[in-house]
Amino acid sequence: MATSNPDSSFLTLTRHETYYISGGDLFILVDHIQFKVHRYFFERESKFFSTKLATPLSAGSPLQGSGDSNAIILENVTADQFATFLWVFYNPKYSLYEAPVEDWEVILALANRWSFDEVKSLAIRELEKKEMPDVQRIKLYHENNVDRNFLIPGYAALCEREEPLSLSEGMDLGMETTLMIARGREEARSSRLASGARSPQTPTIHGADLHEVIRELFQIASPGTDSEAHATTNGKSTEETPKPATGHPSGPPATTNTHNPGDSTQNPHDKKGKTGDTNGATIDKGDEKTGDSNAGDSSRPDTPTIKPGKQNKTNNKPGKRGS
C-alpha cells in the first residue's frame, strides 16, 4: 500500500485481490483494504452483523455497508485474518475444509466475537481433529467461550502427565485453572478408600474414571442437559437431565385410598346424613341405632353437607337426629 501523505493515517485504499467480488453487495474496510462480499452470509449467520446491517448510522442515511463510501469498518482484526475468515464461505473445495491450526484459531476467535454460531461449531470440530498442546487448546477454548465438555480431555491430560505445570503454562491457564489442575493431579494419584479418605499409595486412575474426577472437580455437567446456562458460556454449568412432562411416564398412577369428593363412583344414596371426623372417615348418624355395617365405610365421600331440618331414613324408618 502506498502512502498519499506523510501522516500514516492517510493511506490509499486498496481492493482485496480475492474478496472484492464483483457480485458482492456488502462493503467492508479492514486496515485500508476494501472487501466486497455477499451480505446474505452475514445477515443469515451473524447476530452481530444482522443487527448492524439493519441499522443506518443516522435517520434517512443509507444502510451501513451498502457502498464504498459507507463501508463497515472492522477494527482489531487484520486484512489477512478477515480473508482467512471469509474462506469459510468461499471455499472452492466445498466441504473440504483443510487448513492449519493457526487458521482455525483465527476463524474460531472471529466467529465467537461476531456471533457466527455455525462457523464457531465448524471451527471447534476441525480443531478437535488437530494435534495441539493441551495448554494451548485449553487457553484457546477459554478465550472463546467453548463448551467446557471439550476441555475435559485436556484437563485430564495435564492431571495425568508426570511433569507438573510450568510457570509459563500456569500464566497461560490463569490462577483458578492452575489451582484446580493441581488439585486434580492429587486426585488422580489417589483413590478413595471405603472410609472416604484417599491414600497416595494407590495406583493412578486413568481414562473414563479420570474424566469423571475432572467433571466433578470442575463442576462440568454432561452435554445435552440444561446449562447454567451450557456456561460457559464462558464455561459449563450445573445442569439437570430434562424430566418428562407427565408425572407417571411408565404407567398410570398407583391407586391410593384418598377419596375425591367429586369421584364418579360415589353412591348417590350416601349424600345425606354424613358428618366427617378429623381423619376424613365418615359416620352415618342415622345408622348408629340400626347397626348398619356400612356406617364406617371409608369408601364413602368425605363430609357431605347435611341440610338443616332434614332427617335420615334407614330401611324406611325415621332416623334420629345427631345429638
C-alpha positions in Angstrom: 0.0 0.0 0.0 1.3 3.4 -1.0 1.0 6.4 1.3 -0.5 9.6 0.0 0.6 11.7 2.9 3.5 11.6 5.4 0.8 11.2 8.0 0.3 7.4 8.3 -3.4 7.9 8.8 -3.8 8.8 5.2 -3.4 5.7 3.1 -4.5 4.7 -0.3 -7.4 2.3 -0.2 -6.7 -1.0 -2.0 -9.2 -3.6 -3.1 -8.5 -7.1 -1.8 -7.3 -9.3 -4.7 -9.7 -12.2 -3.8 -12.5 -10.9 -1.8 -13.5 -7.8 -3.6 -16.2 -9.7 -5.5 -18.0 -8.1 -8.4 -21.4 -9.5 -7.4 -21.0 -8.6 -3.8 -23.3 -6.2 -2.1 -21.6 -5.6 1.3 -18.7 -3.3 1.6 -16.2 -3.7 4.4 -13.0 -1.9 5.2 -10.1 -3.6 7.2 -6.7 -1.9 7.5 -7.4 0.3 4.4 -8.2 -2.9 2.4 -11.6 -2.9 0.8 -13.7 -6.0 0.8 -16.9 -6.5 -1.2 -18.7 -9.7 -0.3 -22.3 -11.0 -0.1 -24.5 -9.5 2.6 -26.5 -12.8 2.7 -23.9 -14.7 4.7 -23.5 -12.0 7.3 -27.2 -11.4 7.8 -28.0 -15.1 8.0 -25.1 -16.3 10.1 -24.2 -13.5 12.5 -26.3 -11.9 15.2 -23.7 -9.1 15.4 -23.9 -8.2 11.7 -27.6 -8.8 11.2 -28.3 -6.0 13.7 -25.6 -3.8 12.4 -26.7 -4.1 8.8 -30.3 -3.3 9.6 -29.5 0.0 11.3 -28.4 3.1 9.4 -25.9 5.4 11.0 -28.5 8.3 11.0 -32.1 8.7 10.0 -32.5 8.9 6.3 -29.0 7.7 5.5 -28.2 4.5 3.5 -27.7 1.3 5.4 -24.2 0.6 6.6 -22.1 -1.3 4.2 -24.2 -0.5 1.1 -21.3 1.2 -0.7 -17.6 2.1 -0.6 -18.4 5.5 0.9 -20.1 4.0 4.0 -18.3 0.7 4.2 -18.4 -1.1 7.6 -15.0 -0.6 9.3 -13.8 -3.5 11.3 -11.2 -3.0 14.0 -8.9 -5.3 16.0 -8.5 -7.6 13.1 -6.1 -7.7 10.2 -7.0 -7.9 6.5 -5.3 -11.4 6.3 -7.3 -12.6 9.3 -10.5 -11.4 7.8 -9.6 -13.1 4.5 -9.0 -16.3 6.4 -12.4 -16.0 7.9 -14.1 -15.3 4.6 -12.6 -18.5 3.2 -15.2 -20.5 5.2 -17.9 -19.1 3.0 -16.0 -19.0 -0.3 -14.0 -22.2 0.0 -13.6 -23.5 -3.6 -13.4 -27.1 -2.4 -16.9 -27.0 -0.9 -17.0 -29.3 2.1 -13.2 -30.0 2.3 -12.0 -27.6 4.9 -8.3 -28.4 5.1 -6.5 -25.6 6.9 -3.7 -25.4 9.5 -4.4 -25.0 13.2 -3.4 -21.3 13.1 -6.2 -20.6 10.6 -8.8 -22.4 12.6 -7.7 -20.4 15.7 -8.4 -17.2 13.8 -11.7 -18.4 12.5 -12.8 -19.5 15.9 -11.9 -16.2 17.5 -13.7 -14.1 14.9 -16.7 -16.4 14.9 -17.0 -16.0 18.6 -16.5 -12.3 18.5 -19.1 -11.7 15.8 -21.6 -14.4 16.9 -21.3 -16.7 13.9 -22.6 -19.7 15.8 -22.4 -22.3 13.0 -18.9 -21.1 11.9 -17.8 -21.4 15.5 -19.1 -25.0 15.7 -17.3 -25.8 12.5 -14.0 -24.4 13.8 -14.3 -26.4 17.0 -15.0 -29.6 15.0 -11.9 -29.0 12.9 -9.7 -28.1 15.8 -10.8 -31.3 17.6 -9.2 -33.2 14.7 -5.9 -31.4 15.1 -2.9 -32.1 17.3 -2.4 -29.3 19.8 -0.6 -28.9 23.1 -3.1 -29.3 25.9 -2.4 -25.9 27.4 -2.7 -24.2 24.1 -6.0 -25.8 23.4 -7.4 -25.0 26.9 -6.3 -21.4 26.7 -7.9 -21.0 23.2 -11.2 -22.6 24.3 -11.3 -20.5 27.5 -10.8 -17.3 25.5 -13.6 -18.2 23.0 -16.3 -19.5 25.3 -16.2 -23.1 24.0 -18.4 -25.6 25.7 -16.4 -26.9 28.7 -17.1 -30.5 27.9 -14.4 -30.1 25.2 -11.9 -29.1 28.0 -12.2 -32.4 29.9 -9.6 -34.4 27.9 -7.1 -31.5 28.1 -7.6 -31.1 31.9 -7.3 -34.9 32.3 -4.0 -35.0 30.3 -2.5 -32.3 32.5 -3.5 -34.1 35.6 -2.2 -37.4 34.4 1.2 -36.4 33.0 4.3 -36.8 35.1 5.6 -33.2 34.9 3.7 -30.5 36.9 2.7 -27.3 35.2 5.5 -24.9 34.4 5.4 -21.2 35.3 4.6 -20.2 31.7 1.8 -22.8 31.5 0.3 -21.5 34.7 0.4 -18.0 33.4 -1.5 -19.1 30.2 -4.1 -21.0 32.1 -4.7 -18.4 34.9 -4.6 -18.9 38.6 -8.0 -20.6 39.0 -7.5 -23.2 36.4 -3.9 -23.8 37.6 -5.0 -24.4 41.1 -7.8 -26.8 40.0 -5.3 -28.7 37.8 -3.0 -29.1 40.9 -5.9 -30.4 42.9 -6.8 -32.7 40.1 -3.3 -34.1 39.9 -3.6 -35.0 43.6 -7.0 -36.7 43.0 -5.6 -38.6 40.0 -2.8 -40.1 42.1 -5.0 -41.5 44.8 -8.2 -43.5 45.1 -10.9 -43.2 47.6 -10.9 -45.8 50.4 -14.0 -47.3 51.9 -13.9 -44.7 54.6 -14.0 -41.9 52.0 -10.3 -41.0 52.7 -7.7 -41.0 50.0 -4.4 -42.8 50.0 -1.4 -41.6 48.0 -0.1 -45.2 47.7 -3.0 -46.3 45.5 -2.5 -46.5 41.7 -3.1 -43.6 39.4 -6.5 -43.5 37.8 -6.9 -43.2 34.1 -9.4 -42.9 31.2 -13.1 -42.5 31.9 -12.6 -42.7 35.7 -10.2 -39.7 35.5 -12.7 -37.8 33.3 -15.3 -38.3 35.9 -13.0 -36.9 38.5 -12.3 -33.9 36.3 -16.0 -33.4 35.7 -16.7 -33.4 39.4 -13.8 -31.2 40.3 -14.5 -28.5 37.7 -18.3 -29.0 38.1 -18.8 -29.6 34.4 -22.2 -31.0 33.6 -22.8 -33.7 30.9 -23.6 -32.5 27.4 -27.2 -32.4 26.3 -28.5 -31.1 29.6 -29.8 -27.7 30.6 -26.9 -25.4 31.3 -26.1 -22.8 33.9 -26.7 -21.5 31.2 -24.2 -24.5 28.8 -21.8 -21.9 30.8 -20.0 -21.0 29.7 -20.9 -19.7 28.0 -17.7 -19.0 29.5 -17.7 -22.3 30.9 -20.0 -25.0 31.8 -22.6 -25.0 34.4 -24.6 -27.2 36.7 -27.2 -29.0 34.6 -30.1 -31.4 35.1 -31.4 -34.0 32.8 -34.8 -32.8 31.4 -37.7 -34.6 33.0 -40.8 -35.9 31.2 -43.8 -33.6 31.3 -46.1 -36.2 32.8 -45.9 -37.3 36.4 -46.2 -41.0 35.5 -44.0 -41.8 32.5 -44.1 -45.5 32.9 -47.8 -46.1 33.5 -50.9 -44.8 35.3 -50.6 -43.6 38.9 -50.9 -46.1 41.7 -54.3 -46.3 43.4 -54.5 -44.8 46.8 -57.2 -44.6 49.5 -57.5 -40.8 49.0 -61.1 -40.1 48.1 -62.1 -37.3 45.8 -65.4 -35.6 46.8 -66.2 -35.5 43.1 -65.5 -39.1 42.4 -67.8 -40.5 39.8 -68.1 -43.8 41.7 -69.8 -42.1 44.7 -73.0 -43.7 45.9 -75.8 -41.2 45.3 -77.7 -42.5 48.3 -74.8 -41.6 50.7 -75.2 -37.8 50.2 -77.4 -37.3 53.2 -76.8 -37.8 56.9 -73.0 -37.8 56.8 -70.6 -36.0 59.1 -66.8 -36.1 58.8 -64.4 -36.9 61.5 -61.0 -35.3 61.7 -59.4 -38.2 59.8 -61.7 -38.0 56.8 -63.7 -41.1 57.8 -67.5 -40.7 57.6 -70.1 -41.7 60.2 -73.8 -42.1 59.3 -75.6 -40.7 62.3 -78.9 -42.2 61.0 -77.3 -45.7 61.1 -75.9 -45.7 64.5 -79.0 -47.3 66.1 -79.6 -49.8 63.3 -76.2 -51.4 63.3 -75.6 -50.7 59.6 -72.4 -52.5 58.7 -71.6 -49.7 56.2 -71.7 -46.9 58.7 -67.9 -46.6 58.9 -67.1 -47.4 55.2 -64.1 -45.3 54.3 -65.0 -45.5 50.6 -67.9 -43.1 51.2 -67.2 -39.4 50.2 -65.8 -37.1 52.9 -68.0 -34.8 54.9 -71.1 -34.3 52.6 -73.2 -31.3 53.6 -76.2 -32.1 56.0 -79.1 -29.8 55.3 -80.7 -28.5 58.5 -84.1 -29.7 59.4 -83.8 -33.0 57.5 -83.8 -36.5 58.9 -82.1 -39.5 57.6 -84.0 -42.6 56.8 -82.8 -46.2 57.2 -84.9 -49.1 55.9 -87.9 -46.7 55.7 -87.7 -46.0 59.4 -87.3 -42.4 60.8 -83.7 -41.7 61.6 -82.6 -39.9 64.7 -81.0 -36.5 64.6 -77.5 -36.4 65.8 -77.2 -35.2 69.4 
